[in-house]
Amino acid sequence: MYIQNKKFEYYSSPILSQNNFKHAYFTKSCSEKSLQLLGNHFNENSINCVSNQIHSNVIVFGSHSQKGTKTDADGLVGNKCSQNLWVYTADCMPIFFADKRTRNVATLHCGRKGLEKKIIKNLVKIFDTFGTSRDELLVAIGPAISKENYLVDKITLKEFYRKAENKNITVKLTKTKKDFCFNDSNHFREQNLNQIDLKRSAYRQLLNEKIPYTNIDISNLCTYKFNNEFYSWRRSKTISRQWNLICS
């Protein structure tokens, strides 16, 4: 669902909105606004929690990533009331988790490395310690790069399937696109590239954790394709990011 008002533009997940969880996938138009301003729109007098994202499987409680205590992590779990849990993205997936019964929430910054390192499994284990039932756990995967625009070489693809999906690819990989780049001698070389579907892989990992498919919402928005709304590292090698928020 796309929402626009005089101050902000953002998308939301139907499954989270229907269960009254405050959250937002902000567009790049909000990237220069302060987190306090963005957060107060949903959760006044709240505490902002944001980590130093390093493409890991590390998850910390929100109180460990408040102002002045920022730590290296790619997952945040709410452990106090009135916390704003933030992740910043520019092709990787922002993934929100929410327990309908306990109202516990969490967020992940998850790309290829996060899937390979099983950060989703790590977070589900934390929810287990809260007594969360799989039937009560909602998951929303936000805007991220689509498979059509995430192209890698064969070695990277085989490594991804081996680590993220526990599969060894032995079949001949299909050529999908050609990319021209410089080699060390400054001559062009041709490299065959293949697609990685991050959202599909995340969905499979969630199903492997016994989360019902009816509890999983996946955005069809591609950060690479929608240039006017999202930053994309793969499209423009930008250091800019868009913000994603879920409130405890």
ABEGO torsion letter per residue (X at the ends): XBBBBAABBBBBBAAAAAAGBBBBBBBAAAAABBAAAAAAAABBGBBBBBBBBAGBABBBBAAAABBGABBBBABBBBABBGBBBBBBBAGBBBBBBBBAAAGBBBBBBBBAAAAAAGAAAAAAAAAAAAGBBAAABBBBBBBBBBAAABBBBAAAAAAAAAAAAGBBBABBBBBABBBBBBBAAGBBBBBBBBBBBAAAAAAAAAAAAGBBAAABBBBABBAAABAAABBBAAAAGBABBBBBBBBX
